Amino acid sequence: MTRVLNCGVDDELRRLRALILETWGCTVVSAKTAGDAIREMNSRQFDVLLLCYQLGIDAGKQVSDEFRRRFPGGKLVVIENVPTDPNVLGANVVVSAYHPADMVSAVTGDSAKVRPAKAAA
């Protein structure tokens, strides 16, 4: 089971990402701020940091650096709305203008689990 730290400022998007990932069997803990995320890292183990770019560069860098320090084998997945250099935060994967299936595949690494949504008729 993939353990995900879901970090982002938008409450609704954070809840939606958690719901989708939990549906695919992930254990998800959510954090709204860099401080919240670091507190969660103090008390739990994580496989993946799902980091929304809206958190901001400085806060995102703080969280991603701490994640890498604590979980050197962990995966950093950054969600963004605008094109950016993935090296900014040292991301393994950047999901841009994502479809939920893309996010699940990026987090779990199992594209076989992902089924594209049917197009509207």
C-alpha atoms as one frame of an Amber mdcrd trajectory, in Angstrom:
protein
   0.000   0.000   0.000   1.437   3.368  -1.031   1.624   5.931   1.791   1.073
   9.444   0.424   1.587  12.852   2.014  -0.812  15.080   0.057   0.244  18.712
   0.456  -1.588  21.699  -0.993  -3.335  24.902   0.023  -6.698  24.372  -1.709
  -8.976  22.420   0.667 -11.305  21.068  -2.016  -8.528  19.943  -4.367  -6.636
  18.339  -1.487  -9.764  16.400  -0.447 -10.450  15.359  -4.034  -6.883  14.112
  -4.553  -7.101  12.141  -1.289 -10.426  10.586  -2.265  -9.125   9.511  -5.681
  -5.921   8.026  -4.264  -7.743   6.233  -1.443 -10.049   4.686  -4.046  -6.930
   3.167  -5.633  -5.728   1.728  -2.331  -3.324   4.435  -1.153  -3.132   5.576
   2.445  -3.332   9.373   2.332  -2.509  11.995   4.945  -3.176  15.593   3.928
  -1.423  18.813   4.931  -2.348  22.391   4.053   0.914  24.159   4.911   4.635
  23.414   4.933   4.516  23.316   8.743   1.641  20.817   8.696   3.518  18.617
   6.220   6.697  18.616   8.288   4.741  17.773  11.454   3.209  14.785   9.628
   6.678  13.669   8.508   7.775  13.754  12.168   5.233  11.108  13.118   4.699
   8.913  10.026   6.468   7.166   7.179   5.648   8.120   3.577   6.457   6.666
   0.158   5.266   9.640  -1.892   5.014  13.393  -1.418   2.239  14.761  -3.632
   2.967  18.469  -3.642   0.746  21.111  -5.218   2.765  23.878  -6.813   0.293
  26.434  -5.385   2.010  25.955  -2.030   4.712  28.244  -3.443   8.370  27.800
  -4.334   9.852  28.548  -0.893   7.380  26.434   1.073   7.467  23.717  -1.591
  11.260  23.621  -1.465  11.191  23.413   2.342   8.755  20.477   2.270  10.460
  18.655  -0.601  13.928  19.035   0.978  12.656  17.685   4.288  10.870  14.801
   2.532  14.027  13.838   0.649  16.097  14.034   3.837  13.711  11.834   5.835
  12.666   9.441   3.063  15.598   9.176   0.627  13.884   6.456  -1.411  10.603
   8.382  -1.598   9.005   9.784  -4.725   8.184  13.448  -5.153   5.230  14.166
  -7.442   4.483  17.824  -8.147   1.093  18.945  -9.434   1.078  22.229 -11.269
  -1.170  24.363 -13.434   1.551  26.155 -15.371   4.606  24.800 -17.184   7.669
  24.812 -14.974  11.087  23.285 -14.721  10.709  20.010 -12.761  14.223  20.514
 -11.387  12.987  23.484  -9.317  11.830  21.145  -6.547  13.765  18.046  -7.602
  10.588  16.232  -8.604  10.557  12.662  -9.861   7.368  13.398 -11.763   5.505
  16.556 -12.691   1.821  16.166 -13.520   0.537  19.199 -15.395  -3.143  19.957
 -16.071  -3.637  16.440 -14.855  -6.296  13.892 -15.440  -6.984  11.875 -12.257
  -5.632   8.749 -13.967  -2.322  10.510 -14.601  -2.049  11.384 -10.922  -2.798
   7.824  -9.803  -0.243   6.428 -12.233   2.406   8.948 -11.136   1.835   8.225
  -7.444   1.493   4.441  -7.566   3.744   3.753 -10.542   1.187   1.217 -11.724
  -0.289   2.352 -15.018  -2.165  -0.954 -15.303  -4.472   0.210 -12.484  -5.416
   3.357 -14.346  -8.383   3.445 -16.689  -9.030   6.617 -18.685 -12.362   8.320
 -18.115 -14.926   7.866 -20.838 -15.381  10.863 -23.105 -18.658  12.705 -22.744
 -21.161  11.695 -25.394
